[in-house]
Amino acid sequence: MKLFRIFLPAVLAFAFGACQPAENGGDVKQNGYSWQPRRPVQIIVPWAAGGSTDQVIRIVASEVEDALGTNVVVINTPGASGSIGTRNAINARPDGLTWTSGASSSLGTFPLLGLLDTELDDWHLFLAVANVCVVSVPADSPYEDFDDFLTAMKENPGKMQIGTSGVASSGHHAIELLSKMTDTEYRHVAYPGGNPAVIATVGGETDATTQLASEQVEMIRGKRLRPLAVLSSDPLEIDGYGTIPPVTEWLPDAHFSPSHFGIWVCKDVPSEVIETMEAIWEEDIKNSEALQRYARTQGAIFTPIYGEEARAETFEKIKEEAWILYEAGQAKMSPEELNIPKPGADS
C-alpha cells in the first residue's frame, strides 16, 4: 500500500510546486536523519511503466519512503532515450526533492548522443541492482540456440530485426557490441521502453530482443520467449525457469559489463540530503529483503552501492557504451573529447 497511498500527495506536489525548497523539521529529527523533507520526494523514471527501471525503482522508492517518513512519488516520463525525464531533474531546484533514475551509464552517453549536456560527475549516485542482457526469440522461432541465431545474423546481414527500448538503452548497447564482436549487421527496432520491446518480440514483430533479463523474465517463465544466451561470462539462473547459458560458450573472448540501476540527484543539493541518503543506503537498502527478493526472482544482481564505488562501476560501463556508440557512427563526438578512454586503456 506504500506507493498506492501517494496519489493525492503527488497531485498536490505538482499543484503547489514540489521542486520548492525542502522544509526541515527544525531541531526535532522525527526520522532520525538530518534531512527532514515535509513535501513529497519525486523520483522520475524516464522510461515507460513496466520496464527494468520502473520495476526496481518502485521498490527503492518504497524503502526510502519508509526510512524518511515522507511520501516518495514515482513519475514515469518516457521519451528520447531517457533524456526527457533526466532533463526535468536537471532543471528542478537542487533541494533534494527531485531525483531521476535508470541505468547509471546513460549519464555518460547522453552528451555523446547530443541529448543532454551532463556528465557523471554532475550527480550523486545511489545504486541498487545490476542487470544483464539476454538474447531471446519468440517461442515459435526457428532459432533453437545461440548458434542458430548467430548463423542467421551472418547469412542475412541487416535483415534480422532486433527490438530494444531505444538508442542508448541497455538492450541497444548489447546488440551493438554483439554485432561488432561477430562482424554482423542487424535492423534496429526501437520501442518506448523495455516492456514494449519484449512484448513486440513475443508477438513476432521482431526476430529477437536483447533487453535486460529483468524485463524478459515473466515471458521466459511463461515459455513465450526462448532465451538463447545471457550476455555475460557467467550463466544466469532464473527461479522457475532454470539456467540460461553464457554467450562465452560461443564467443569465448566476449566481455559485457552489467548495467547498474538506481537513483541519482544533482551534485548541488544540500549536504544533509546526501548524508541522509548514504545512511539510508547503509541501514535500509543494504538490508532490503524486497530488493534481494527482486534480484533473485528477476535475474538481477543485488548491488547496493553509492559514492565513489558507484561512480567507478558506472564509469567502466560508460567506457564500454561510449565507444560502441562512437564506432557505430551514432555519437556526435569522440568519447575522448569527454575524457572517456577506451575500455582497457588507462583512465
TORDOMAR-594601 format. One line per field, with one value per residue (C-alpha): x negated, y negated, z; residue number from 0; residue in one letter. Coordinates in steps of 0.1 Angstrom, whole numbers, m for minus. Layout:
% TORDOMAR-594601
x: c(X	...) .
y: c(Y	...) .
z: c(Z	...) .
gulum: c(NUM	...) .
fipa: c(A	...) .
***
This chain:
% TORDOMAR-594601
x: c(0	m30	m30	7	14	m7	15	31	m3	m16	12	6	m31	m26	1	m19	m54	m72	m105	m104	m129	m125	m114	m133	m118	m138	m157	m134	m146	m114	m130	m164	m182	m194	m172	m135	m115	m80	m69	m68	m101	m98	m117	m115	m116	m125	m111	m77	m60	m68	m104	m135	m139	m103	m103	m133	m128	m93	m109	m136	m111	m91	m122	m133	m97	m97	m131	m124	m88	m79	m59	m80	m63	m74	m67	m71	m84	m95	m110	m142	m161	m155	m168	m134	m129	m165	m163	m134	m156	m184	m160	m145	m155	m185	m168	m168	m131	m136	m156	m159	m168	m177	m209	m236	m258	m233	m248	m279	m263	m236	m262	m277	m243	m236	m207	m218	m248	m256	m282	m287	m304	m272	m254	m253	m246	m228	m226	m206	m209	m229	m212	m224	m210	m196	m193	m158	m135	m98	m87	m79	m112	m132	m164	m168	m201	m225	m245	m213	m208	m244	m243	m212	m227	m257	m237	m212	m232	m210	m177	m174	m151	m162	m138	m152	m139	m157	m190	m214	m193	m210	m194	m207	m242	m241	m232	m257	m285	m274	m272	m307	m322	m307	m311	m274	m246	m211	m180	m173	m136	m132	m103	m95	m106	m118	m84	m70	m102	m98	m60	m68	m92	m67	m42	m66	m71	m108	m131	m147	m153	m184	m167	m175	m167	m145	m123	m120	m118	m80	m78	m107	m90	m58	m76	m66	m102	m131	m163	m193	m222	m229	m254	m278	m307	m285	m253	m221	m198	m162	m138	m110	m129	m165	m198	m205	m239	m265	m274	m310	m301	m300	m322	m349	m365	m333	m330	m298	m297	m264	m242	m238	m204	m194	m186	m206	m203	m223	m255	m244	m218	m225	m250	m224	m204	m234	m243	m208	m206	m240	m227	m196	m216	m238	m209	m180	m188	m217	m194	m163	m146	m124	m153	m171	m140	m136	m172	m166	m134	m142	m176	m194	m224	m219	m245	m235	m264	m269	m296	m329	m322	m291	m310	m338	m314	m294	m324	m335	m301	m303	m336	m321	m289	m305	m330	m303	m282	m312	m324	m289	m287	m260	m279	m281	m318	m346	m345	m380	m366	m347	m377	m363	m391	m387	m380	m413	m432	m445	m418) .
y: c(0	m23	m35	m34	m59	m86	m96	m126	m139	m136	m158	m183	m183	m193	m218	m236	m232	m200	m215	m243	m242	m213	m222	m206	m197	m221	m207	m177	m149	m128	m103	m103	m120	m155	m158	m163	m168	m178	m176	m146	m134	m128	m100	m104	m71	m83	m52	m36	m17	20	18	27	m8	m11	23	18	m20	m14	10	m15	m43	m23	m16	m52	m63	m41	m54	m91	m90	m112	m102	m93	m97	m77	m96	m79	m104	m84	m97	m105	m75	m86	m122	m139	m128	m133	m169	m175	m166	m188	m217	m211	m232	m215	m209	m171	m167	m157	m126	m107	m71	m44	m27	m49	m46	m68	m98	m93	m86	m114	m141	m118	m115	m152	m146	m163	m185	m165	m141	m115	m140	m162	m136	m118	m81	m56	m22	9	37	47	62	83	86	118	127	141	150	158	192	203	190	214	205	232	219	190	208	208	171	161	181	163	130	138	152	123	91	62	82	96	72	67	49	27	m2	m27	m42	m43	m18	13	35	13	12	50	57	31	47	82	71	56	87	110	87	89	63	61	39	19	15	m10	m10	m35	m11	24	39	28	41	75	77	69	98	121	111	117	80	85	116	111	88	81	64	70	103	84	72	107	130	134	142	166	184	184	200	172	162	186	173	183	167	143	116	124	148	164	185	169	188	178	190	210	215	228	218	196	203	175	161	171	207	195	164	171	137	117	93	75	53	53	23	7	m7	m31	m68	m100	m136	m167	m174	m209	m195	m204	m181	m169	m153	m132	m123	m111	m90	m75	m65	m50	m30	m16	m9	m1	5	29	49	47	81	67	58	90	110	89	97	135	137	112	124	93	89	71	43	16	m9	m46	m73	m66	m28	m36	m61	m36	m8	m32	m46	m12	m7	m42	m35	m3	m20	m53	m36	m13	m43	m61	m32	m25	m61	m72	m96	m133	m134	m112	m99	m113	m148	m139	m123	m88	m64	m31	m1	13	m20	m40	m63) .
z: c(0	3	m33	m37	m9	m26	m54	m37	m24	m59	m73	m46	m52	m88	m80	m54	m66	m55	m65	m40	m11	13	47	76	109	130	159	163	139	136	112	129	99	93	62	70	38	46	9	m13	m28	m66	m84	m121	m141	m176	m192	m196	m168	m165	m177	m157	m143	m133	m116	m93	m87	m72	m47	m39	m35	m11	11	10	19	49	61	55	68	38	7	m23	m57	m88	m120	m154	m180	m210	m242	m261	m247	m211	m216	m212	m177	m168	m181	m158	m129	m142	m144	m110	m80	m62	m29	m29	m37	m74	m83	m115	m123	m148	m159	m145	m176	m195	m177	m197	m231	m231	m242	m269	m285	m283	m259	m227	m216	m185	m172	m145	m121	m121	m100	m67	m74	m52	m70	m61	m86	m117	m147	m176	m211	m227	m263	m267	m296	m298	m286	m322	m336	m358	m338	m312	m297	m300	m327	m349	m342	m350	m382	m393	m385	m407	m435	m436	m430	m420	m421	m385	m366	m330	m306	m278	m257	m280	m288	m258	m239	m224	m250	m278	m265	m261	m297	m309	m290	m301	m337	m335	m319	m346	m376	m383	m392	m379	m382	m350	m340	m311	m286	m258	m231	m223	m217	m251	m268	m251	m259	m295	m297	m281	m307	m336	m346	m342	m346	m312	m283	m263	m234	m198	m181	m155	m184	m200	m170	m169	m206	m203	m174	m193	m223	m246	m251	m257	m242	m262	m242	m214	m224	m196	m189	m162	m167	m154	m130	m131	m105	m121	m154	m150	m165	m194	m209	m211	m245	m239	m247	m283	m281	m255	m257	m253	m225	m214	m183	m163	m162	m127	m119	m91	m84	m85	m77	m89	m71	m59	m33	3	21	46	17	7	43	49	17	25	59	44	19	47	72	49	13	20	42	20	17	m10	m32	m26	m34	m66	m76	m71	m90	m118	m128	m114	m91	m57	m57	m31	m36	m36	m37	m53	m56	m76	m97	m105	m115	m137	m154	m166	m183	m197	m214	m230	m242	m253	m277	m290	m300	m315	m335	m348	m361	m336	m314	m321	m310	m299	m263	m259	m261	m229	m213	m217	m226	m245	m223	m211	m216	m187	m173) .
gulum: c(0	1	2	3	4	5	6	7	8	9	10	11	12	13	14	15	16	17	18	19	20	21	22	23	24	25	26	27	28	29	30	31	32	33	34	35	36	37	38	39	40	41	42	43	44	45	46	47	48	49	50	51	52	53	54	55	56	57	58	59	60	61	62	63	64	65	66	67	68	69	70	71	72	73	74	75	76	77	78	79	80	81	82	83	84	85	86	87	88	89	90	91	92	93	94	95	96	97	98	99	100	101	102	103	104	105	106	107	108	109	110	111	112	113	114	115	116	117	118	119	120	121	122	123	124	125	126	127	128	129	130	131	132	133	134	135	136	137	138	139	140	141	142	143	144	145	146	147	148	149	150	151	152	153	154	155	156	157	158	159	160	161	162	163	164	165	166	167	168	169	170	171	172	173	174	175	176	177	178	179	180	181	182	183	184	185	186	187	188	189	190	191	192	193	194	195	196	197	198	199	200	201	202	203	204	205	206	207	208	209	210	211	212	213	214	215	216	217	218	219	220	221	222	223	224	225	226	227	228	229	230	231	232	233	234	235	236	237	238	239	240	241	242	243	244	245	246	247	248	249	250	251	252	253	254	255	256	257	258	259	260	261	262	263	264	265	266	267	268	269	270	271	272	273	274	275	276	277	278	279	280	281	282	283	284	285	286	287	288	289	290	291	292	293	294	295	296	297	298	299	300	301	302	303	304	305	306	307	308	309	310	311	312	313	314	315	316	317	318	319	320	321	322	323	324	325	326	327	328	329	330	331	332	333	334	335	336	337	338	339	340	341	342	343	344	345	346) .
fipa: c(M	K	L	F	R	I	F	L	P	A	V	L	A	F	A	F	G	A	C	Q	P	A	E	N	G	G	D	V	K	Q	N	G	Y	S	W	Q	P	R	R	P	V	Q	I	I	V	P	W	A	A	G	G	S	T	D	Q	V	I	R	I	V	A	S	E	V	E	D	A	L	G	T	N	V	V	V	I	N	T	P	G	A	S	G	S	I	G	T	R	N	A	I	N	A	R	P	D	G	L	T	W	T	S	G	A	S	S	S	L	G	T	F	P	L	L	G	L	L	D	T	E	L	D	D	W	H	L	F	L	A	V	A	N	V	C	V	V	S	V	P	A	D	S	P	Y	E	D	F	D	D	F	L	T	A	M	K	E	N	P	G	K	M	Q	I	G	T	S	G	V	A	S	S	G	H	H	A	I	E	L	L	S	K	M	T	D	T	E	Y	R	H	V	A	Y	P	G	G	N	P	A	V	I	A	T	V	G	G	E	T	D	A	T	T	Q	L	A	S	E	Q	V	E	M	I	R	G	K	R	L	R	P	L	A	V	L	S	S	D	P	L	E	I	D	G	Y	G	T	I	P	P	V	T	E	W	L	P	D	A	H	F	S	P	S	H	F	G	I	W	V	C	K	D	V	P	S	E	V	I	E	T	M	E	A	I	W	E	E	D	I	K	N	S	E	A	L	Q	R	Y	A	R	T	Q	G	A	I	F	T	P	I	Y	G	E	E	A	R	A	E	T	F	E	K	I	K	E	E	A	W	I	L	Y	E	A	G	Q	A	K	M	S	P	E	E	L	N	I	P	K	P	G	A	D	S) .
***
